[in-house]
Amino acid sequence: MEQSSDTQRDLAVCGHALAAGEKTRRAADGAHDPTPTPYFVLEDLLGTLDLTSDDHLLDVGCGAGRVLAYFVGAGLPGRVTGVELDERLAAEAAAWSVRYEQVRVVCASALDLPLAPYTHVYLFNPFDTPVLRAFLDKLEREAAGPVTLTHMSDNGEWPAYLGRVGWSMLREGTFDLPGEQGDCPQHFSVRRFVP
Ligand SMILES: C[S@@+](CC[C@H](N)C(=O)[O-])C[C@H]1O[C@@H](n2cnc3c(N)ncnc32)[C@H](O)[C@@H]1O
C-alpha cells in the first residue's frame, strides 16, 4: 500500500507514523484534538522563519511530535522544545525524539512552563480561547527578548490579540486543510512581540 508523503517523512525521522485522528482526553482543560500539522504547512510557516543556531522554538501542544520531526528532518538550526499536556502523547514524542539532542519534550501544561528561553513559538489550535488568553498574558510577562509567534487555528484566534501592547503582525493568510467534513480553512498569523 502506498504511504502518504507525510507518513514517509514521519518514518524517516521518528521510525514510525505519528498518531493522527485521535480525540483529546483533556477537553475539560480546554484542550483540542491532537491533529498534526501537515508538513507542507510547516515548510511554509516554520521553514521561512530564518532560524539561527541561537534560536529556540517552542511547540505549544506538541502532540506526538510532528513539529519536532519537521525541525529535525529539515535540519533547522537551534533547538526545539515541545510541551504537551496529554501524558500518552508526550511519552510518544519523548520516546522517538530522545536520540536527537536538539529536541526536548516536556509533559506539562504550557501555562506552567517558564517561557523566557524561547525566541519563537508555534501554536496549531492547541486550546480554547480562555487558555490562549492566559498563555499570551504569561508570554508577555516572561519574554526575555523579542518573540516571533506563529499561530494557526480554525476557530478565530485573532480576538485574543486585540488590545495587546507590543505586538505587530508580520504576515497572515489561510490554508485549506482536510477536515472531517471536507476542506476546512485554517487562518494563520505570524506576529512579533517585543517586551
Ligand atoms: C492540534 S494539536 C497540535 C499538535 C502539534 N503541535 C502539531 O502542530 O502537529 C494540539 C495539541 O495541544 C495539546 N494541548 C492542549 N492544551 C494544552 C496545554 N495547556 N498545554 C500543553 N499542551 C496542550 C493537545 O493535547 C494537543 O495534543
The ligand as an SDF file (V2000), in Angstrom:
LIG
                    3D

 27 29  0  0  0  0  0  0  0  0999 V2000
   -3.9040   20.4190   17.2370 C   0  0  0  0  0  0  0  0  0  0  0  0
   -2.7250   19.5640   18.2440 S   0  0  0  0  0  0  0  0  0  0  0  0
   -1.2150   20.1840   17.5700 C   0  0  0  0  0  0  0  0  0  0  0  0
   -0.0720   19.1610   17.5310 C   0  0  0  0  0  0  0  0  0  0  0  0
    1.2590   19.7010   17.0320 C   0  0  0  0  0  0  0  0  0  0  0  0
    1.5860   20.9770   17.6630 N   0  0  0  0  0  0  0  0  0  0  0  0
    1.2810   19.8910   15.5440 C   0  0  0  0  0  0  0  0  0  0  0  0
    1.1060   21.0350   15.1110 O   0  0  0  0  0  0  0  0  0  0  0  0
    1.4810   18.9210   14.8030 O   0  0  0  0  0  0  0  0  0  0  0  0
   -2.9160   20.4570   19.8020 C   0  0  0  0  0  0  0  0  0  0  0  0
   -2.2320   19.7840   20.9970 C   0  0  0  0  0  0  0  0  0  0  0  0
   -2.2010   20.7230   22.0890 O   0  0  0  0  0  0  0  0  0  0  0  0
   -2.2720   19.9740   23.2950 C   0  0  0  0  0  0  0  0  0  0  0  0
   -2.6300   20.8650   24.4140 N   0  0  0  0  0  0  0  0  0  0  0  0
   -3.8470   21.3620   24.6980 C   0  0  0  0  0  0  0  0  0  0  0  0
   -3.8160   22.1610   25.7840 N   0  0  0  0  0  0  0  0  0  0  0  0
   -2.5240   22.1800   26.1990 C   0  0  0  0  0  0  0  0  0  0  0  0
   -1.8480   22.8330   27.2620 C   0  0  0  0  0  0  0  0  0  0  0  0
   -2.4900   23.6450   28.1270 N   0  0  0  0  0  0  0  0  0  0  0  0
   -0.5130   22.6250   27.4010 N   0  0  0  0  0  0  0  0  0  0  0  0
    0.1490   21.8160   26.5550 C   0  0  0  0  0  0  0  0  0  0  0  0
   -0.4390   21.1580   25.5170 N   0  0  0  0  0  0  0  0  0  0  0  0
   -1.7660   21.3520   25.3370 C   0  0  0  0  0  0  0  0  0  0  0  0
   -3.3210   18.9290   22.9670 C   0  0  0  0  0  0  0  0  0  0  0  0
   -3.2710   17.8370   23.8830 O   0  0  0  0  0  0  0  0  0  0  0  0
   -2.9340   18.5450   21.5360 C   0  0  0  0  0  0  0  0  0  0  0  0
   -2.0500   17.4620   21.5140 O   0  0  0  0  0  0  0  0  0  0  0  0
  1  2  1  0
  2  3  1  0
  2 10  1  0
  3  4  1  0
  4  5  1  0
  5  6  1  0
  5  7  1  0
  7  8  2  0
  7  9  1  0
 10 11  1  0
 11 12  1  0
 11 26  1  0
 12 13  1  0
 13 14  1  0
 13 24  1  0
 14 15  1  0
 14 23  1  0
 15 16  2  0
 16 17  1  0
 17 18  1  0
 17 23  2  0
 18 19  1  0
 18 20  2  0
 20 21  1  0
 21 22  2  0
 22 23  1  0
 24 25  1  0
 24 26  1  0
 26 27  1  0
M  CHG  2   2   1   9  -1
M  END
$$$$
